[in-house]
Amino acid sequence: MPRPLVLILDFGSQYTQLIARRVRELGVYSEIIPGTAKLAAIRAKKPDAIILSGSPASGYRAAAPQPDAGIYAMGKPMLGICYGFQVTQQLMGGEVHKAKHAEYGVATFVQDGKSPLFAGVPKRFRAWMSHGDEVKALAPGWVKVAHTSNCAFAAARHRTLPFHLIQFHPEVVHSPYGKQVLSNFLFKIAKLEGGWSMQHFVRDAVREIRAQVGDGHVLLGLSGGVDSTVAASLLHRAIGDRLVCVLVDHGLMRLNEAEEVRRELGEKRGLNLRVVNARERFLKKLAGVSDPEKKRKIIGHEFIAVFEREAKKLGKIEFLAQGTLYPDVIESASAGHGAQVIKSHHNVGGLPARMKLALVEPLKWLFKDEVRELGRALGLPSHLVDRHPFPGPGLAVRVLGVIEEHDLDTLRQADAIFLEELRRAKWYGRTWQAFAVLLPVRTVGVKGDERSYEKVLALRAVDSVDGMTADWTRLPHALLARAASRIANEVRGVNRVVFDVTSKPPSTIEWE
């Protein structure tokens, strides 16, 4: 029996993926497609329900993205969120204008009428708003359901069709009743069956990989991090030895990392693994480069070049696999109308036209916590699944400024000490990501009664769920003191250690 599918039309909201996650958490499978997709493409997906996302756009402007008007004739249960509310009203004959009073943040909703969408929700409730436009008049056939002090039509429903519209964002944690609202839509209005889990994802992903790859062979860039390890395990389950994993030792890895990956995944897990020593090649290309975007692009280009070379050596390779995740995609502005570029990712953006390898990205719509769950479903041990995230460009984005080989050695040693102290104090598993950053700043210090003039090293530890937002971890002072003391005493070239206490936003997790 086919699983129920909720199709999410993405108009560029920063929260679109959160909608997908919340639906999945409620046990219903969801997929995201562009909001402007043609009706034929939407019908081909055979959705059981449709959700229209928010957007930074204004629906009454000529350049605003709009759904194919044919979706409303499908009669499928539909939920319009924020912009999804406004564009639906505009297309069906309502009026949308710039709001006299924009609403950003928490607002109080007051229900004006009955709606199954708000079953089990108080008549007055708090919810998260983020809009500068609003509906001024409802289209024929629609009924007002709720208002706020600044928004006359904060929720509405169709008189006869299973269409429901809300101005607030139920997917964010700032809307306490948001989960209940989404649950009501899925199970009371759309009458879907739950029960979808990561085991279902494994089964479906294996089937899709086999369908895409056929009898072909796949080359996977394996770093040993959570994403590539899980992607490799999933692909190995799907196609076995027709997967060839290539570990590019680019000289930007952590202490003893290449050997650990070889032992853990090659020898113990039985993956077909080749280790390529490309240190000289990468460091030569990066020589004298200080701009972080240039670093990332150089590394991305060299990764592809190395993979291309290895594919030619291996002969029968038709596909290149990557452990790309959704935060990588959204930060590189590959998803949604009006998305903003935060930083480029080495594994996002496709392949050069000259390459004859097709791209396989089985994890590209998953967040980090979902990838960890997938790893457990695949039977991977916790020390592999719960490993802290590590950026694809490696230490290149943790040595700020121009990269020197001796600075990489310095950073490797300091980073290893920090992680060792976290494990010793049993804080590694309580921290989402922790690492060291070497700064291009020298300060005066005293070592052995002599003046020193050495570099500053920053420690970074954050708590997060999906990498989209993060807060700095409140590590015990005693732990930080031990780590700082050991680094200053044991690592040559460092005489000062600082701790980063900035959240994301306004900063990113990585410094570059």
Summary of the structure (lengths in Angstrom):
residues: 512
radius of gyration: 25.3
end to end distance: 47.1
largest distance: 83.8
contacts: 1744
relative contact order: 0.09
helix: 36%
strand: 25%
